[in-house]
Amino acid sequence: MSDLSYETVARFAQQGGLIYFGLIFLAGCVYALLPSKKAEFKHAARMPLDDEELL
């Protein structure tokens, strides 16, 4: 018989999900802090304050 109980599978899934989403979060932080993206993010931050109407 198999030693895979519900608790073992659930623990593995929880730890795997934590690592997966942790890596996704770190990748997002690295992307957001890249110096080459600074101008793009600065422009996006100013868009709601611009007076131009885009209709």
mmCIF file of the N, C-alpha and C atoms, coordinates in Angstrom:
data_MODEL
# 
_entry.id   MODEL 
# 
loop_
_atom_site.group_PDB 
_atom_site.id 
_atom_site.type_symbol 
_atom_site.label_atom_id 
_atom_site.label_alt_id 
_atom_site.label_comp_id 
_atom_site.label_asym_id 
_atom_site.label_entity_id 
_atom_site.label_seq_id 
_atom_site.pdbx_PDB_ins_code 
_atom_site.Cartn_x 
_atom_site.Cartn_y 
_atom_site.Cartn_z 
_atom_site.occupancy 
_atom_site.B_iso_or_equiv 
_atom_site.pdbx_formal_charge 
_atom_site.auth_seq_id 
_atom_site.auth_comp_id 
_atom_site.auth_asym_id 
_atom_site.auth_atom_id 
_atom_site.pdbx_PDB_model_num 
ATOM 1   N N  . MET A 1 1  ? 0.824   -1.191 0.000   1.00 0.00 ? 1  MET A N  1 
ATOM 2   C CA . MET A 1 1  ? 0.000   0.000  0.000   1.00 0.00 ? 1  MET A CA 1 
ATOM 3   C C  . MET A 1 1  ? 0.864   1.249  0.000   1.00 0.00 ? 1  MET A C  1 
ATOM 4   N N  . SER A 1 2  ? 0.241   2.346  -0.271  1.00 0.00 ? 2  SER A N  1 
ATOM 5   C CA . SER A 1 2  ? 0.955   3.615  -0.379  1.00 0.00 ? 2  SER A CA 1 
ATOM 6   C C  . SER A 1 2  ? 0.994   4.333  0.965   1.00 0.00 ? 2  SER A C  1 
ATOM 7   N N  . ASP A 1 3  ? 2.087   5.057  1.208   1.00 0.00 ? 3  ASP A N  1 
ATOM 8   C CA . ASP A 1 3  ? 2.215   5.838  2.429   1.00 0.00 ? 3  ASP A CA 1 
ATOM 9   C C  . ASP A 1 3  ? 1.699   7.256  2.256   1.00 0.00 ? 3  ASP A C  1 
ATOM 10  N N  . LEU A 1 4  ? 1.052   7.538  1.133   1.00 0.00 ? 4  LEU A N  1 
ATOM 11  C CA . LEU A 1 4  ? 0.528   8.870  0.889   1.00 0.00 ? 4  LEU A CA 1 
ATOM 12  C C  . LEU A 1 4  ? -0.835  9.026  1.544   1.00 0.00 ? 4  LEU A C  1 
ATOM 13  N N  . SER A 1 5  ? -0.844  9.697  2.668   1.00 0.00 ? 5  SER A N  1 
ATOM 14  C CA . SER A 1 5  ? -2.114  9.993  3.326   1.00 0.00 ? 5  SER A CA 1 
ATOM 15  C C  . SER A 1 5  ? -2.560  11.394 2.913   1.00 0.00 ? 5  SER A C  1 
ATOM 16  N N  . TYR A 1 6  ? -3.753  11.730 3.303   1.00 0.00 ? 6  TYR A N  1 
ATOM 17  C CA . TYR A 1 6  ? -4.268  13.063 2.995   1.00 0.00 ? 6  TYR A CA 1 
ATOM 18  C C  . TYR A 1 6  ? -3.372  14.137 3.603   1.00 0.00 ? 6  TYR A C  1 
ATOM 19  N N  . GLU A 1 7  ? -2.923  13.934 4.829   1.00 0.00 ? 7  GLU A N  1 
ATOM 20  C CA . GLU A 1 7  ? -2.088  14.924 5.506   1.00 0.00 ? 7  GLU A CA 1 
ATOM 21  C C  . GLU A 1 7  ? -0.763  15.130 4.771   1.00 0.00 ? 7  GLU A C  1 
ATOM 22  N N  . THR A 1 8  ? -0.180  14.069 4.266   1.00 0.00 ? 8  THR A N  1 
ATOM 23  C CA . THR A 1 8  ? 1.090   14.163 3.542   1.00 0.00 ? 8  THR A CA 1 
ATOM 24  C C  . THR A 1 8  ? 0.918   14.937 2.245   1.00 0.00 ? 8  THR A C  1 
ATOM 25  N N  . VAL A 1 9  ? -0.120  14.626 1.510   1.00 0.00 ? 9  VAL A N  1 
ATOM 26  C CA . VAL A 1 9  ? -0.372  15.312 0.243   1.00 0.00 ? 9  VAL A CA 1 
ATOM 27  C C  . VAL A 1 9  ? -0.727  16.774 0.493   1.00 0.00 ? 9  VAL A C  1 
ATOM 28  N N  . ALA A 1 10 ? -1.533  17.039 1.518   1.00 0.00 ? 10 ALA A N  1 
ATOM 29  C CA . ALA A 1 10 ? -1.916  18.415 1.830   1.00 0.00 ? 10 ALA A CA 1 
ATOM 30  C C  . ALA A 1 10 ? -0.694  19.232 2.252   1.00 0.00 ? 10 ALA A C  1 
ATOM 31  N N  . ARG A 1 11 ? 0.179   18.676 3.067   1.00 0.00 ? 11 ARG A N  1 
ATOM 32  C CA . ARG A 1 11 ? 1.393   19.378 3.495   1.00 0.00 ? 11 ARG A CA 1 
ATOM 33  C C  . ARG A 1 11 ? 2.293   19.673 2.294   1.00 0.00 ? 11 ARG A C  1 
ATOM 34  N N  . PHE A 1 12 ? 2.443   18.709 1.406   1.00 0.00 ? 12 PHE A N  1 
ATOM 35  C CA . PHE A 1 12 ? 3.261   18.906 0.207   1.00 0.00 ? 12 PHE A CA 1 
ATOM 36  C C  . PHE A 1 12 ? 2.683   20.013 -0.673  1.00 0.00 ? 12 PHE A C  1 
ATOM 37  N N  . ALA A 1 13 ? 1.361   20.011 -0.843  1.00 0.00 ? 13 ALA A N  1 
ATOM 38  C CA . ALA A 1 13 ? 0.708   21.034 -1.673  1.00 0.00 ? 13 ALA A CA 1 
ATOM 39  C C  . ALA A 1 13 ? 0.844   22.416 -1.041  1.00 0.00 ? 13 ALA A C  1 
ATOM 40  N N  . GLN A 1 14 ? 0.725   22.507 0.272   1.00 0.00 ? 14 GLN A N  1 
ATOM 41  C CA . GLN A 1 14 ? 0.856   23.793 0.955   1.00 0.00 ? 14 GLN A CA 1 
ATOM 42  C C  . GLN A 1 14 ? 2.273   24.340 0.831   1.00 0.00 ? 14 GLN A C  1 
ATOM 43  N N  . GLN A 1 15 ? 3.256   23.509 1.031   1.00 0.00 ? 15 GLN A N  1 
ATOM 44  C CA . GLN A 1 15 ? 4.642   23.956 0.932   1.00 0.00 ? 15 GLN A CA 1 
ATOM 45  C C  . GLN A 1 15 ? 5.014   24.300 -0.502  1.00 0.00 ? 15 GLN A C  1 
ATOM 46  N N  . GLY A 1 16 ? 4.541   23.497 -1.445  1.00 0.00 ? 16 GLY A N  1 
ATOM 47  C CA . GLY A 1 16 ? 4.798   23.792 -2.854  1.00 0.00 ? 16 GLY A CA 1 
ATOM 48  C C  . GLY A 1 16 ? 4.157   25.091 -3.282  1.00 0.00 ? 16 GLY A C  1 
ATOM 49  N N  . GLY A 1 17 ? 2.929   25.330 -2.835  1.00 0.00 ? 17 GLY A N  1 
ATOM 50  C CA . GLY A 1 17 ? 2.239   26.573 -3.159  1.00 0.00 ? 17 GLY A CA 1 
ATOM 51  C C  . GLY A 1 17 ? 2.923   27.775 -2.539  1.00 0.00 ? 17 GLY A C  1 
ATOM 52  N N  . LEU A 1 18 ? 3.398   27.628 -1.308  1.00 0.00 ? 18 LEU A N  1 
ATOM 53  C CA . LEU A 1 18 ? 4.112   28.724 -0.651  1.00 0.00 ? 18 LEU A CA 1 
ATOM 54  C C  . LEU A 1 18 ? 5.374   29.087 -1.419  1.00 0.00 ? 18 LEU A C  1 
ATOM 55  N N  . ILE A 1 19 ? 6.130   28.097 -1.830  1.00 0.00 ? 19 ILE A N  1 
ATOM 56  C CA . ILE A 1 19 ? 7.356   28.351 -2.596  1.00 0.00 ? 19 ILE A CA 1 
ATOM 57  C C  . ILE A 1 19 ? 7.020   28.973 -3.949  1.00 0.00 ? 19 ILE A C  1 
ATOM 58  N N  . TYR A 1 20 ? 6.020   28.436 -4.630  1.00 0.00 ? 20 TYR A N  1 
ATOM 59  C CA . TYR A 1 20 ? 5.611   28.941 -5.945  1.00 0.00 ? 20 TYR A CA 1 
ATOM 60  C C  . TYR A 1 20 ? 5.200   30.407 -5.869  1.00 0.00 ? 20 TYR A C  1 
ATOM 61  N N  . PHE A 1 21 ? 4.298   30.742 -4.962  1.00 0.00 ? 21 PHE A N  1 
ATOM 62  C CA . PHE A 1 21 ? 3.815   32.115 -4.869  1.00 0.00 ? 21 PHE A CA 1 
ATOM 63  C C  . PHE A 1 21 ? 4.880   33.050 -4.303  1.00 0.00 ? 21 PHE A C  1 
ATOM 64  N N  . GLY A 1 22 ? 5.774   32.524 -3.465  1.00 0.00 ? 22 GLY A N  1 
ATOM 65  C CA . GLY A 1 22 ? 6.899   33.327 -2.996  1.00 0.00 ? 22 GLY A CA 1 
ATOM 66  C C  . GLY A 1 22 ? 7.811   33.720 -4.150  1.00 0.00 ? 22 GLY A C  1 
ATOM 67  N N  . LEU A 1 23 ? 8.073   32.783 -5.046  1.00 0.00 ? 23 LEU A N  1 
ATOM 68  C CA . LEU A 1 23 ? 8.910   33.073 -6.215  1.00 0.00 ? 23 LEU A CA 1 
ATOM 69  C C  . LEU A 1 23 ? 8.216   34.052 -7.159  1.00 0.00 ? 23 LEU A C  1 
ATOM 70  N N  . ILE A 1 24 ? 6.905   33.896 -7.338  1.00 0.00 ? 24 ILE A N  1 
ATOM 71  C CA . ILE A 1 24 ? 6.153   34.834 -8.175  1.00 0.00 ? 24 ILE A CA 1 
ATOM 72  C C  . ILE A 1 24 ? 6.233   36.244 -7.583  1.00 0.00 ? 24 ILE A C  1 
ATOM 73  N N  . PHE A 1 25 ? 6.080   36.362 -6.259  1.00 0.00 ? 25 PHE A N  1 
ATOM 74  C CA . PHE A 1 25 ? 6.147   37.658 -5.589  1.00 0.00 ? 25 PHE A CA 1 
ATOM 75  C C  . PHE A 1 25 ? 7.528   38.285 -5.764  1.00 0.00 ? 25 PHE A C  1 
ATOM 76  N N  . LEU A 1 26 ? 8.575   37.499 -5.567  1.00 0.00 ? 26 LEU A N  1 
ATOM 77  C CA . LEU A 1 26 ? 9.929   38.020 -5.726  1.00 0.00 ? 26 LEU A CA 1 
ATOM 78  C C  . LEU A 1 26 ? 10.191  38.459 -7.165  1.00 0.00 ? 26 LEU A C  1 
ATOM 79  N N  . ALA A 1 27 ? 9.705   37.701 -8.128  1.00 0.00 ? 27 ALA A N  1 
ATOM 80  C CA . ALA A 1 27 ? 9.874   38.075 -9.533  1.00 0.00 ? 27 ALA A CA 1 
ATOM 81  C C  . ALA A 1 27 ? 9.154   39.391 -9.821  1.00 0.00 ? 27 ALA A C  1 
ATOM 82  N N  . GLY A 1 28 ? 7.967   39.575 -9.255  1.00 0.00 ? 28 GLY A N  1 
ATOM 83  C CA . GLY A 1 28 ? 7.237   40.826 -9.438  1.00 0.00 ? 28 GLY A CA 1 
ATOM 84  C C  . GLY A 1 28 ? 7.964   42.004 -8.816  1.00 0.00 ? 28 GLY A C  1 
ATOM 85  N N  . CYS A 1 29 ? 8.549   41.796 -7.646  1.00 0.00 ? 29 CYS A N  1 
ATOM 86  C CA . CYS A 1 29 ? 9.311   42.869 -6.994  1.00 0.00 ? 29 CYS A CA 1 
ATOM 87  C C  . CYS A 1 29 ? 10.546  43.235 -7.811  1.00 0.00 ? 29 CYS A C  1 
ATOM 88  N N  . VAL A 1 30 ? 11.248  42.240 -8.314  1.00 0.00 ? 30 VAL A N  1 
ATOM 89  C CA . VAL A 1 30 ? 12.437  42.499 -9.139  1.00 0.00 ? 30 VAL A CA 1 
ATOM 90  C C  . VAL A 1 30 ? 12.031  43.258 -10.394 1.00 0.00 ? 30 VAL A C  1 
ATOM 91  N N  . TYR A 1 31 ? 10.945  42.855 -11.033 1.00 0.00 ? 31 TYR A N  1 
ATOM 92  C CA . TYR A 1 31 ? 10.463  43.531 -12.241 1.00 0.00 ? 31 TYR A CA 1 
ATOM 93  C C  . TYR A 1 31 ? 10.120  44.988 -11.938 1.00 0.00 ? 31 TYR A C  1 
ATOM 94  N N  . ALA A 1 32 ? 9.428   45.223 -10.826 1.00 0.00 ? 32 ALA A N  1 
ATOM 95  C CA . ALA A 1 32 ? 8.997   46.572 -10.489 1.00 0.00 ? 32 ALA A CA 1 
ATOM 96  C C  . ALA A 1 32 ? 10.174  47.475 -10.125 1.00 0.00 ? 32 ALA A C  1 
ATOM 97  N N  . LEU A 1 33 ? 11.252  46.908 -9.645  1.00 0.00 ? 33 LEU A N  1 
ATOM 98  C CA . LEU A 1 33 ? 12.392  47.707 -9.201  1.00 0.00 ? 33 LEU A CA 1 
ATOM 99  C C  . LEU A 1 33 ? 13.519  47.802 -10.231 1.00 0.00 ? 33 LEU A C  1 
ATOM 100 N N  . LEU A 1 34 ? 13.298  47.274 -11.422 1.00 0.00 ? 34 LEU A N  1 
ATOM 101 C CA . LEU A 1 34 ? 14.320  47.375 -12.463 1.00 0.00 ? 34 LEU A CA 1 
ATOM 102 C C  . LEU A 1 34 ? 14.515  48.835 -12.864 1.00 0.00 ? 34 LEU A C  1 
ATOM 103 N N  . PRO A 1 35 ? 15.749  49.294 -12.929 1.00 0.00 ? 35 PRO A N  1 
ATOM 104 C CA . PRO A 1 35 ? 15.992  50.688 -13.322 1.00 0.00 ? 35 PRO A CA 1 
ATOM 105 C C  . PRO A 1 35 ? 15.475  51.020 -14.722 1.00 0.00 ? 35 PRO A C  1 
ATOM 106 N N  . SER A 1 36 ? 15.463  50.057 -15.617 1.00 0.00 ? 36 SER A N  1 
ATOM 107 C CA . SER A 1 36 ? 15.003  50.322 -16.989 1.00 0.00 ? 36 SER A CA 1 
ATOM 108 C C  . SER A 1 36 ? 13.496  50.565 -17.059 1.00 0.00 ? 36 SER A C  1 
ATOM 109 N N  . LYS A 1 37 ? 12.744  50.208 -16.043 1.00 0.00 ? 37 LYS A N  1 
ATOM 110 C CA . LYS A 1 37 ? 11.288  50.399 -16.026 1.00 0.00 ? 37 LYS A CA 1 
ATOM 111 C C  . LYS A 1 37 ? 10.873  51.671 -15.299 1.00 0.00 ? 37 LYS A C  1 
ATOM 112 N N  . LYS A 1 38 ? 11.828  52.421 -14.759 1.00 0.00 ? 38 LYS A N  1 
ATOM 113 C CA . LYS A 1 38 ? 11.511  53.593 -13.956 1.00 0.00 ? 38 LYS A CA 1 
ATOM 114 C C  . LYS A 1 38 ? 10.688  54.623 -14.730 1.00 0.00 ? 38 LYS A C  1 
ATOM 115 N N  . ALA A 1 39 ? 11.101  54.948 -15.940 1.00 0.00 ? 39 ALA A N  1 
ATOM 116 C CA . ALA A 1 39 ? 10.388  55.951 -16.738 1.00 0.00 ? 39 ALA A CA 1 
ATOM 117 C C  . ALA A 1 39 ? 8.975   55.469 -17.077 1.00 0.00 ? 39 ALA A C  1 
ATOM 118 N N  . GLU A 1 40 ? 8.828   54.209 -17.394 1.00 0.00 ? 40 GLU A N  1 
ATOM 119 C CA . GLU A 1 40 ? 7.511   53.652 -17.737 1.00 0.00 ? 40 GLU A CA 1 
ATOM 120 C C  . GLU A 1 40 ? 6.554   53.731 -16.543 1.00 0.00 ? 40 GLU A C  1 
ATOM 121 N N  . PHE A 1 41 ? 7.033   53.381 -15.367 1.00 0.00 ? 41 PHE A N  1 
ATOM 122 C CA . PHE A 1 41 ? 6.191   53.432 -14.173 1.00 0.00 ? 41 PHE A CA 1 
ATOM 123 C C  . PHE A 1 41 ? 5.915   54.870 -13.748 1.00 0.00 ? 41 PHE A C  1 
ATOM 124 N N  . LYS A 1 42 ? 6.863   55.754 -13.940 1.00 0.00 ? 42 LYS A N  1 
ATOM 125 C CA . LYS A 1 42 ? 6.647   57.159 -13.606 1.00 0.00 ? 42 LYS A CA 1 
ATOM 126 C C  . LYS A 1 42 ? 5.567   57.746 -14.513 1.00 0.00 ? 42 LYS A C  1 
ATOM 127 N N  . HIS A 1 43 ? 5.611   57.410 -15.795 1.00 0.00 ? 43 HIS A N  1 
ATOM 128 C CA . HIS A 1 43 ? 4.588   57.866 -16.737 1.00 0.00 ? 43 HIS A CA 1 
ATOM 129 C C  . HIS A 1 43 ? 3.209   57.309 -16.351 1.00 0.00 ? 43 HIS A C  1 
ATOM 130 N N  . ALA A 1 44 ? 3.150   56.031 -15.996 1.00 0.00 ? 44 ALA A N  1 
ATOM 131 C CA . ALA A 1 44 ? 1.877   55.417 -15.611 1.00 0.00 ? 44 ALA A CA 1 
ATOM 132 C C  . ALA A 1 44 ? 1.329   56.047 -14.328 1.00 0.00 ? 44 ALA A C  1 
ATOM 133 N N  . ALA A 1 45 ? 2.202   56.446 -13.429 1.00 0.00 ? 45 ALA A N  1 
ATOM 134 C CA . ALA A 1 45 ? 1.752   57.073 -12.185 1.00 0.00 ? 45 ALA A CA 1 
ATOM 135 C C  . ALA A 1 45 ? 1.183   58.467 -12.433 1.00 0.00 ? 45 ALA A C  1 
ATOM 136 N N  . ARG A 1 46 ? 1.670   59.145 -13.451 1.00 0.00 ? 46 ARG A N  1 
ATOM 137 C CA . ARG A 1 46 ? 1.204   60.505 -13.745 1.00 0.00 ? 46 ARG A CA 1 
ATOM 138 C C  . ARG A 1 46 ? -0.030  60.528 -14.650 1.00 0.00 ? 46 ARG A C  1 
ATOM 139 N N  . MET A 1 47 ? -0.379  59.437 -15.269 1.00 0.00 ? 47 MET A N  1 
ATOM 140 C CA . MET A 1 47 ? -1.495  59.411 -16.222 1.00 0.00 ? 47 MET A CA 1 
ATOM 141 C C  . MET A 1 47 ? -2.820  59.923 -15.642 1.00 0.00 ? 47 MET A C  1 
ATOM 142 N N  . PRO A 1 48 ? -3.223  59.550 -14.436 1.00 0.00 ? 48 PRO A N  1 
ATOM 143 C CA . PRO A 1 48 ? -4.502  60.072 -13.930 1.00 0.00 ? 48 PRO A CA 1 
ATOM 144 C C  . PRO A 1 48 ? -4.484  61.578 -13.690 1.00 0.00 ? 48 PRO A C  1 
ATOM 145 N N  . LEU A 1 49 ? -3.315  62.169 -13.544 1.00 0.00 ? 49 LEU A N  1 
ATOM 146 C CA . LEU A 1 49 ? -3.211  63.602 -13.246 1.00 0.00 ? 49 LEU A CA 1 
ATOM 147 C C  . LEU A 1 49 ? -3.063  64.454 -14.490 1.00 0.00 ? 49 LEU A C  1 
ATOM 148 N N  . ASP A 1 50 ? -2.859  63.824 -15.640 1.00 0.00 ? 50 ASP A N  1 
ATOM 149 C CA . ASP A 1 50 ? -2.713  64.578 -16.873 1.00 0.00 ? 50 ASP A CA 1 
ATOM 150 C C  . ASP A 1 50 ? -4.040  65.223 -17.274 1.00 0.00 ? 50 ASP A C  1 
ATOM 151 N N  . ASP A 1 51 ? -3.951  66.411 -17.892 1.00 0.00 ? 51 ASP A N  1 
ATOM 152 C CA . ASP A 1 51 ? -5.142  67.140 -18.267 1.00 0.00 ? 51 ASP A CA 1 
ATOM 153 C C  . ASP A 1 51 ? -5.710  66.724 -19.622 1.00 0.00 ? 51 ASP A C  1 
ATOM 154 N N  . GLU A 1 52 ? -4.998  65.945 -20.361 1.00 0.00 ? 52 GLU A N  1 
ATOM 155 C CA . GLU A 1 52 ? -5.452  65.542 -21.688 1.00 0.00 ? 52 GLU A CA 1 
ATOM 156 C C  . GLU A 1 52 ? -6.654  64.624 -21.595 1.00 0.00 ? 52 GLU A C  1 
ATOM 157 N N  . GLU A 1 53 ? -7.622  64.879 -22.468 1.00 0.00 ? 53 GLU A N  1 
ATOM 158 C CA . GLU A 1 53 ? -8.759  63.973 -22.564 1.00 0.00 ? 53 GLU A CA 1 
ATOM 159 C C  . GLU A 1 53 ? -8.504  63.014 -23.710 1.00 0.00 ? 53 GLU A C  1 
ATOM 160 N N  . LEU A 1 54 ? -8.692  61.752 -23.485 1.00 0.00 ? 54 LEU A N  1 
ATOM 161 C CA . LEU A 1 54 ? -8.400  60.739 -24.485 1.00 0.00 ? 54 LEU A CA 1 
ATOM 162 C C  . LEU A 1 54 ? -9.676  60.119 -25.035 1.00 0.00 ? 54 LEU A C  1 
ATOM 163 N N  . LEU A 1 55 ? -10.688 60.911 -25.221 1.00 0.00 ? 55 LEU A N  1 
ATOM 164 C CA . LEU A 1 55 ? -11.943 60.360 -25.747 1.00 0.00 ? 55 LEU A CA 1 
ATOM 165 C C  . LEU A 1 55 ? -11.944 60.376 -27.203 1.00 0.00 ? 55 LEU A C  1 
# 
